[in-house]
Amino acid sequence: MAKARLLMTGFGPFGDVSRNPSGWIAEQLAQVSPEGLQVTSQVLPVTFEGAPAVLERFVNAHESPAPRALLSLGVHPRPGFCLESRARPRPTSKSVDNAGLVGFQGNPTSIQLKDRSPSFDVAALHKTLSLDDVSISTDAGGYVCDWVFQHLLAHGQRLAIPALFLHVPPFDQATEEHLLEVTSRVAHALANL
């Protein structure tokens, strides 16, 4: 049986995060491709302008044959994992990105900016996962993660496939094995919607 193709992104270092688990997980899962999945990954820059543009090039380069799902990862400072259920049309964070910018007033890609949510029932996915340290969030943070989620959902809609943003804990809050295990389970569940 053919493996389900899944496109996954994570982020590189930024601010005090010298080793970003989101980019590390994306690279690791592309190398080992969990059973039943064929993961292709891309590490995005932590910039308001660059991340959506790199995401668009990555999705466009790998959209044929159509992947089963899109999954983007980002790190948050808390323990546990968050399935994000809403993306804002504009960044709201006052934090500076790696290019020294606060927010981004333009749109580095061709998508229409609007309030967006995944095309599937995030609560049902959460219930299917049945993991104690995975929760649902309605606030993706307003930083580059939120901005990428906005663009990711637009690409998912265009390709008519599920798209999701997952916030993962930092390395000091979870072991590498647990980070890979939970993300693999989310990826499987997403690809099987």
Secondary structure, 3 states (H helix, E strand, C coil): CCCEEEEEEEECCECCECCCHHHHHHHHHHHHCCCCEEEEEEEECCCCCHHHHHHHHHHHHCCCCCCCEEEEEEECCCCCEEEECCECCCCCCCCECCCCCECCCCCCCCCCCCCECCCCCHHHHHHHHCCCCEEEECCCCCCHHHHHHHHHHHHHHHHCCCEEEEEECCHHHCCHHHHHHHHHHHHHHHHCC
